[in-house]
């Protein structure tokens, strides 16, 4: 009996994991479409991309990234590059990287930014993009 219960439990865990992965992939696909629309909109308005910099966790140091794109928020921690990739521009960074720059990998975009954060820090990606587009215009 215990062996059968354990097998059922493992199947249920696997099914839940597969469903979660499917939902996350669907969310990322929808978010990437929104980012692509944003990039198209800023280009259509003639808004040039800027050199994106990453900041240290404390915010005291700035690191070159080699990326160009548009920031989403005033502190510059979120951005989209010219290809529509989403970036979280907060890094640990080292003294060597102050000189050489940092390599920031693209992050999986989400439909809600700040999920699980403090009150007032949660915003939908659509609202954030609309606010930024209005501010850039």
C-alpha positions as CSV (number, residue, x, y, z in Angstrom):
1,X,0.0,0.0,0.0
2,X,2.8,2.5,0.9
3,X,4.5,1.8,-2.4
4,X,1.4,2.5,-4.5
5,X,0.8,5.7,-2.5
6,X,4.4,6.8,-3.1
7,X,4.0,6.2,-6.9
8,X,0.8,8.1,-7.0
9,X,2.4,11.0,-5.2
10,X,5.3,11.0,-7.6
11,X,3.0,11.1,-10.6
12,X,1.0,13.9,-9.0
13,X,4.2,15.9,-8.3
14,X,5.3,15.4,-11.9
15,X,2.0,16.4,-13.3
16,X,1.9,19.6,-11.1
17,X,5.5,20.4,-12.2
18,X,4.7,19.9,-15.9
19,X,1.6,22.2,-15.5
20,X,3.6,24.9,-13.8
21,X,6.3,24.8,-16.5
22,X,3.6,25.0,-19.2
23,X,2.0,28.0,-17.4
24,X,5.3,29.8,-17.0
25,X,6.2,29.2,-20.7
26,X,2.8,30.6,-21.7
27,X,3.3,33.6,-19.5
28,X,6.8,34.3,-20.9
29,X,5.5,34.0,-24.4
30,X,2.7,36.6,-23.8
31,X,5.1,38.9,-22.0
32,X,7.7,38.6,-24.9
33,X,4.9,39.7,-27.3
34,X,4.2,42.7,-25.2
35,X,7.9,43.6,-25.1
36,X,8.1,43.3,-28.9
37,X,5.1,45.6,-29.3
38,X,6.8,48.1,-26.9
39,X,10.1,48.0,-28.9
40,X,8.1,48.5,-32.1
41,X,6.2,51.4,-30.6
42,X,9.3,53.3,-29.3
43,X,11.0,52.8,-32.7
44,X,8.0,54.1,-34.6
45,X,8.1,57.2,-32.4
46,X,11.7,57.7,-33.1
47,X,12.9,57.2,-29.5
48,X,16.5,56.1,-29.7
49,X,17.8,53.3,-27.5
50,X,20.4,54.2,-24.8
51,X,23.3,52.4,-23.4
52,X,22.0,50.3,-20.5
53,X,24.0,50.1,-17.3
54,X,23.6,47.7,-14.4
55,X,23.8,48.8,-10.8
56,X,25.1,47.0,-7.8
57,X,22.7,45.7,-5.3
58,X,23.3,48.7,-3.0
59,X,23.0,51.0,-6.0
60,X,26.3,52.7,-5.4
61,X,28.2,51.3,-8.4
62,X,27.3,51.4,-12.1
63,X,28.6,48.8,-14.6
64,X,28.6,48.9,-18.4
65,X,26.7,46.1,-20.0
66,X,27.2,46.5,-23.7
67,X,23.4,46.5,-24.1
68,X,21.3,49.2,-25.7
69,X,17.6,49.6,-25.1
70,X,15.0,51.4,-22.9
71,X,14.6,51.4,-19.2
72,X,11.1,50.7,-17.7
73,X,11.4,52.2,-14.2
74,X,13.0,55.3,-12.6
75,X,15.7,53.4,-10.8
76,X,16.9,51.7,-14.0
77,X,16.7,48.2,-12.7
78,X,14.4,46.8,-15.5
79,X,14.9,47.3,-19.2
80,X,14.3,45.9,-22.6
81,X,17.0,45.7,-25.3
82,X,16.8,46.4,-29.0
83,X,15.8,42.8,-29.7
84,X,13.0,42.8,-27.2
85,X,14.8,40.8,-24.5
86,X,13.9,41.6,-20.8
87,X,16.7,42.4,-18.4
88,X,17.0,42.8,-14.6
89,X,19.9,45.2,-14.3
90,X,20.9,44.6,-10.7
91,X,24.2,42.7,-10.3
92,X,26.7,41.8,-7.6
93,X,29.6,43.0,-9.7
94,X,33.3,43.1,-8.8
95,X,36.1,45.7,-9.0
96,X,37.3,44.0,-12.2
97,X,33.9,44.4,-13.7
98,X,33.8,48.1,-12.9
99,X,36.5,48.3,-15.6
100,X,35.6,45.5,-18.0
101,X,31.8,45.7,-17.7
102,X,29.3,43.0,-16.8
103,X,27.5,40.3,-18.8
104,X,23.8,40.4,-17.9
105,X,21.8,37.5,-19.2
106,X,18.2,38.1,-20.4
107,X,15.6,37.2,-17.7
108,X,12.3,35.4,-18.3
109,X,9.7,38.1,-18.5
110,X,6.7,38.0,-16.4
111,X,3.2,39.4,-16.7
112,X,3.3,40.9,-13.2
113,X,6.4,42.8,-12.1
114,X,7.1,42.8,-8.4
115,X,4.9,39.8,-7.6
116,X,5.4,38.9,-3.9
117,X,7.0,42.3,-3.1
118,X,6.0,45.0,-0.7
119,X,2.7,46.8,-1.1
120,X,2.7,49.2,-4.1
121,X,5.6,47.4,-5.8
122,X,3.4,45.1,-7.9
123,X,2.4,46.2,-11.4
124,X,1.3,44.4,-14.5
125,X,3.8,44.4,-17.4
126,X,1.2,46.0,-19.6
127,X,0.7,48.9,-17.2
128,X,4.4,49.4,-16.8
129,X,5.0,49.4,-20.5
130,X,2.1,51.9,-21.1
131,X,3.4,54.2,-18.4
132,X,6.9,54.1,-19.8
133,X,5.8,54.7,-23.4
134,X,3.8,57.7,-22.2
135,X,6.8,59.1,-20.3
136,X,9.1,58.6,-23.3
137,X,6.7,60.4,-25.7
